[in-house]
């Protein structure tokens, strides 16, 4: 009976210890972060943003929308980022001009029987200078402050 009791206590203790570490930000202050990213003054659409704290802690991630706006989420899924200085990496994205594609542009102009444009080749397939993974933009820094008033503007 004593062995079972010790085993159960050990399991309970290990479970409590493992749950205590699940938050990822225990003891570290978070700030809510949103922002806007542009390139040449135009919104950068579909860009992945990664904020890496300069100290201890995990990164926060976001993706820009049609207006270049983004909101960060910590690696655990919680909104925000750790307070402090961050190194920012931007991957991918396309600029959005002042006009949107109308129904007469792109594939919408094809009629029945027309051939669709041929692909340039699979990313990283070789034989083409196009394709592959987008090159990340690095060397950007940002400061996250405590609270919910962190609007970060990134201009590439």
Buried (B, 14 or more C-beta within 10 A) or exposed (E): EEEEEEEEEEEEEEEEEEEEEEEBBEEBEBBBBBBBBBBEEEBBBBBBBBBBBEEEBBBBBBBBBEEBBBBBBBBEEBBBBBBBBBBBBBBBBBBBEEEEEEEEEEEEEEEEEEEEEEEEBEEEEEEEEEBEEBEEBEEBEBEBEEEEEBEBEBEE
